[in-house]
Amino acid sequence: MHIEQLVATMSKDVFEKLKIAIETGKWLDGNPLSDEQKETVLQAILLYQAKIEQSEEHMTVNKEGKIVQKSRQELQNELKHEASKQSNIARFKENDF
């Protein structure tokens, strides 16, 4: 199976497990990843982020396979926009209960 076909059929759960494996250098059962596995898993993660997840992280890979890095100002604007969409949080004082 070609890696792009693999990524197209990959579930979010599998993606998260692969992400943990590449971050820790180990599979969930504790066995270490070989150099070849690290390379393949990293490639799959980057393709998934680019093609499926369309990640909004500050540095990622776009659909064309190019690295996209957002400026500090772009990140701050996104955070402000996300914060404005969220509803207000109820705040209580210590003696309110």
C-alpha positions as CSV (number, residue, x, y, z in Angstrom):
1,M,0.0,0.0,0.0
2,H,1.3,3.5,-0.9
3,I,1.8,5.8,2.1
4,E,-0.7,8.4,0.8
5,Q,-3.4,5.6,0.6
6,L,-2.4,4.6,4.1
7,V,-2.8,8.1,5.4
8,A,-6.1,8.6,3.7
9,T,-7.5,5.5,5.5
10,M,-5.8,6.3,8.9
11,S,-8.1,7.0,11.8
12,K,-7.6,9.9,14.3
13,D,-6.8,7.3,17.0
14,V,-4.1,5.7,14.9
15,F,-2.6,9.1,14.2
16,E,-2.5,10.0,17.9
17,K,-0.8,6.7,18.7
18,L,1.8,7.2,16.0
19,K,2.4,10.8,17.2
20,I,3.0,9.4,20.7
21,A,5.4,6.8,19.3
22,I,7.5,9.4,17.4
23,E,7.5,11.7,20.4
24,T,8.7,9.0,22.8
25,G,10.7,6.9,20.4
26,K,8.8,3.8,21.6
27,W,5.7,1.9,20.6
28,L,2.9,1.8,23.2
29,D,4.1,-1.6,24.3
30,G,7.5,-0.1,25.2
31,N,9.5,-1.5,22.3
32,P,11.8,1.1,20.7
33,L,11.2,2.3,17.1
34,S,13.9,1.4,14.6
35,D,15.4,4.2,12.5
36,E,13.4,3.0,9.5
37,Q,10.2,3.0,11.6
38,K,10.9,6.5,12.9
39,E,11.3,7.8,9.3
40,T,8.1,6.1,8.1
41,V,6.0,7.1,11.1
42,L,7.2,10.7,10.9
43,Q,6.4,10.8,7.2
44,A,2.9,9.4,7.9
45,I,2.3,12.0,10.7
46,L,3.3,14.9,8.5
47,L,1.2,13.7,5.6
48,Y,-1.8,13.1,7.9
49,Q,-1.4,16.7,9.3
50,A,-1.2,18.1,5.8
51,K,-3.9,16.2,4.0
52,I,-6.4,15.1,6.7
53,E,-6.1,17.2,9.8
54,Q,-5.0,20.4,8.0
55,S,-3.2,21.4,11.2
56,E,-3.3,24.9,12.6
57,E,-0.1,24.5,14.5
58,H,2.5,27.2,14.2
59,M,4.7,25.0,12.0
60,T,3.3,22.3,9.8
61,V,3.2,20.9,6.3
62,N,0.5,22.1,3.9
63,K,-1.3,20.1,1.2
64,E,1.4,20.8,-1.3
65,G,4.1,19.4,1.0
66,K,5.6,22.7,1.9
67,I,6.5,23.8,5.4
68,V,4.3,26.5,6.7
69,Q,5.4,28.6,9.7
70,K,3.1,31.2,11.2
71,S,4.4,34.5,12.5
72,R,3.9,35.5,16.1
73,Q,1.3,38.0,15.1
74,E,-0.7,35.4,13.2
75,L,-0.7,33.1,16.2
76,Q,-1.8,35.9,18.6
77,N,-4.6,36.8,16.2
78,E,-5.8,33.2,16.1
79,L,-5.7,32.9,19.8
80,K,-7.7,36.1,20.2
81,H,-10.2,34.9,17.7
82,E,-10.6,31.5,19.4
83,A,-11.0,33.2,22.8
84,S,-13.7,35.5,21.5
85,K,-15.7,32.5,20.2
86,Q,-15.7,30.7,23.6
87,S,-18.5,31.5,26.0
88,N,-17.8,33.3,29.2
89,I,-16.6,31.2,32.2
90,A,-18.6,31.5,35.4
91,R,-16.4,32.9,38.1
92,F,-17.0,32.5,41.9
93,K,-15.5,33.8,45.0
94,E,-14.4,31.5,47.8
95,N,-17.4,32.2,50.0
96,D,-20.1,31.9,47.2
97,F,-20.8,28.3,48.1
